[in-house]
């Protein structure tokens, strides 16, 4: 058995994102190559944006920091969640 060499090896890609408005928790998969700059809560519809000093909503409201932060190569290009 060898070591994984694909991009993202060793990164945690799942994060529990907690809404600051209603406390709803969503388990989400984070993109490996971008920072998510907003997220709409599935429960109350609140629009989550990063807190000052954070690069993305996962760094502000998630239990796992985004992959660019995990790799120490932030800031990646922002990715807005259009729906």
C-alpha positions as CSV (number, residue, x, y, z in Angstrom):
1,X,0.0,0.0,0.0
2,X,1.4,3.3,-1.0
3,X,0.8,6.9,0.0
4,X,-2.0,8.8,-1.7
5,X,-0.5,11.3,-4.1
6,X,-3.7,12.9,-5.4
7,X,-4.4,16.6,-4.6
8,X,-6.4,16.8,-1.4
9,X,-4.8,13.8,0.3
10,X,-4.9,14.3,4.0
11,X,-7.4,17.2,3.8
12,X,-10.6,17.0,5.7
13,X,-13.3,17.9,3.2
14,X,-16.4,17.6,5.4
15,X,-17.5,20.3,7.7
16,X,-20.5,20.9,9.9
17,X,-21.6,24.4,9.2
18,X,-23.7,26.0,11.9
19,X,-26.1,28.8,11.1
20,X,-25.4,31.9,13.3
21,X,-29.1,32.8,13.1
22,X,-31.0,29.6,13.9
23,X,-28.3,27.1,15.0
24,X,-29.2,24.6,12.2
25,X,-26.2,22.4,11.4
26,X,-25.5,21.2,7.8
27,X,-22.8,18.6,6.9
28,X,-21.2,20.0,3.8
29,X,-18.4,19.0,1.5
30,X,-15.9,21.9,1.0
31,X,-14.4,22.7,-2.4
32,X,-10.6,22.0,-2.4
33,X,-9.6,24.9,-4.5
34,X,-11.7,27.9,-3.4
35,X,-13.1,29.8,-0.5
36,X,-16.9,29.9,-0.2
37,X,-17.9,33.5,0.5
38,X,-21.5,32.9,1.3
39,X,-24.0,30.2,2.1
40,X,-27.8,30.2,2.5
41,X,-29.0,28.3,5.5
42,X,-31.3,25.4,4.5
43,X,-33.5,25.9,7.6
44,X,-34.1,29.7,8.0
45,X,-32.7,31.1,4.7
46,X,-30.1,33.4,6.5
47,X,-27.2,34.4,4.2
48,X,-24.0,33.5,6.0
49,X,-20.9,35.6,5.1
50,X,-17.4,35.2,6.6
51,X,-16.6,37.0,9.8
52,X,-14.0,39.8,9.5
53,X,-10.6,38.3,9.2
54,X,-11.9,34.9,7.9
55,X,-11.6,33.9,4.3
56,X,-14.8,31.9,4.0
57,X,-18.0,30.7,5.8
58,X,-16.3,27.4,6.7
59,X,-13.6,29.2,8.7
60,X,-16.2,31.3,10.4
61,X,-19.1,28.8,11.0
62,X,-17.7,25.3,10.4
63,X,-16.1,22.9,12.7
64,X,-13.2,22.3,10.1
65,X,-11.3,25.1,8.4
66,X,-11.4,25.2,4.6
67,X,-8.9,23.2,2.5
68,X,-6.8,26.3,1.5
69,X,-6.3,27.1,5.2
70,X,-5.6,23.5,5.9
71,X,-2.9,23.6,3.2
72,X,-1.7,27.0,4.4
73,X,-2.1,28.5,0.9
74,X,-5.1,30.8,1.4
75,X,-6.4,32.9,0.0
76,X,-7.8,30.9,-2.9
77,X,-10.1,32.6,-5.3
78,X,-13.5,33.1,-3.7
79,X,-16.3,30.8,-4.9
80,X,-19.8,32.2,-4.5
81,X,-22.6,29.6,-4.0
82,X,-25.0,30.5,-6.7
83,X,-28.2,28.5,-6.7
